[in-house]
Amino acid sequence: MEDYTEEIEEFDEIEEGGLFEHYRLKVDPGQSALRIDKFLSNQIKNASRSRLQAAADAGCILVNNVAVKSNYKVKPNDEVVIVMDYPRRELKIIPEEIPLNIVYEDDQLIVINKPPGLVVHPGHGNYTGTLVNALAWYFRDLPLFNSVDPRPGLVHRIDKDTSGLLVVAKTELAKTKLGMQFFDKVTERKYQALVWGSVKDDEGTIEGNIGRSLKNRQVFTVFPEGEYGKPAVTHYKVLRRIGYVTLVECRLETGRTHQIRVHMKYINHPLFNDSNYGGNEILRGTTFNKYRQFVQNCFKILPRQALHAKTLGFIHPTTNEKMIFDSELPADMAAAIEKWENYISNRNE
């Protein structure tokens, strides 16, 4: 039988791969009736029956856009979509007693306000001191948080130097159901960013494929649609124009790595003090030494990209309740904005 398996896009890229496996398959026209768990285990490498059963129980196996159970029998030309948690990898996670700013917690999930500077999960150069190490300590008695699972409970992520809200699952069911919401792009994610320049339009949409730069694999860039990378959509709205910088709200429709940072640079408004994308240079303003010193002082106050994951919304995996969480801007970002406002105000007097 010809293999019709085609891996579909991941909602959130990570250095060592995605948080979830997403597949779209079309059943062979000559396929005989076969249980879908058996069909998928034949088609997808490392897809055990237990993993497939968990995906089906969570409503994450769809046939022709309808959720099915594991005993469903595939028919010729069926369109099958599946979202599965990745199998655990042999990477020892050391539980560490790192403080967590917990916004909300119940028996299914936890919402955390991540400070800037905290890496979300272990990876190259960061095997300790991460959010996952903190979670391994905090949830050390829960079965989901296994010491050899490098991403326990994670359904999305934010960059090390981005602050803000993250939801973490406490059960396998919650992890799969929340993961499906991110994949289906039905979560609500709003960020606030301080960017260089006066953004011309009060609101707008940025579209463009995002992929790793062909010149520097450590950063990402926008490519013409269809050439390279994965489709990405960012909606923005101006909140405040503060002279040579602008405070914007960004709403994510997709969740690519560095998406806001890359898209804002693409429209010539890099994030303030974003060292990866040129925002740590003085990109707007005067040539006076006093102004240069002012900007350098702002960089010291805010020693990272000016980006905060302010609002997070999703459907609770067991109660089906719509949950919305909001957070205040962290002290460093708020202080930098206030310093800019004072500078512009004094200049205009």
HELIX and SHEET records of a PDB file:
HELIX    1   1 ILE A   36  GLN A   43  1                                   8    
HELIX    2   2 ARG A   49  ASP A   57  1                                   9    
HELIX    3   3 LEU A  131  TYR A  138  1                                   8    
HELIX    4   4 GLU A  172  PHE A  183  1                                  12    
HELIX    5   5 GLN A  259  TYR A  266  1                                   8    
HELIX    6   6 SER A  275  TYR A  277  5                                   3    
HELIX    7   7 ASN A  289  ILE A  301  1                                  13    
HELIX    8   8 ALA A  331  ASN A  348  1                                  18    
SHEET    1   A 5 GLU A   6  GLU A   7  0                                        
SHEET    2   A 5 PHE A  20  LYS A  26 -1                                        
SHEET    3   A 5 GLU A  79  ASP A  85 -1                                        
SHEET    4   A 5 ILE A  61  VAL A  63 -1                                        
SHEET    5   A 5 VAL A  66  ALA A  67 -1                                        
SHEET    1   B 2 LEU A  34  ARG A  35  0                                        
SHEET    2   B 2 LYS A  73  VAL A  74 -1                                        
SHEET    1   C 8 ILE A 102  GLU A 105  0                                        
SHEET    2   C 8 LEU A 109  LYS A 114 -1                                        
SHEET    3   C 8 SER A 163  ALA A 169 -1                                        
SHEET    4   C 8 LEU A 307  ILE A 315  1                                        
SHEET    5   C 8 GLU A 188  TRP A 196 -1                                        
SHEET    6   C 8 VAL A 245  LEU A 252 -1                                        
SHEET    7   C 8 VAL A 233  ILE A 242 -1                                        
SHEET    8   C 8 GLU A 203  GLU A 207 -1                                        
SHEET    1   D 5 ILE A 102  GLU A 105  0                                        
SHEET    2   D 5 LEU A 109  LYS A 114 -1                                        
SHEET    3   D 5 SER A 163  ALA A 169 -1                                        
SHEET    4   D 5 LEU A 307  ILE A 315  1                                        
SHEET    5   D 5 LYS A 322  ASP A 326 -1                                        
SHEET    1   E 2 ASN A 209  ARG A 212  0                                        
SHEET    2   E 2 PHE A 220  PHE A 223 -1                                        
END                                                                             
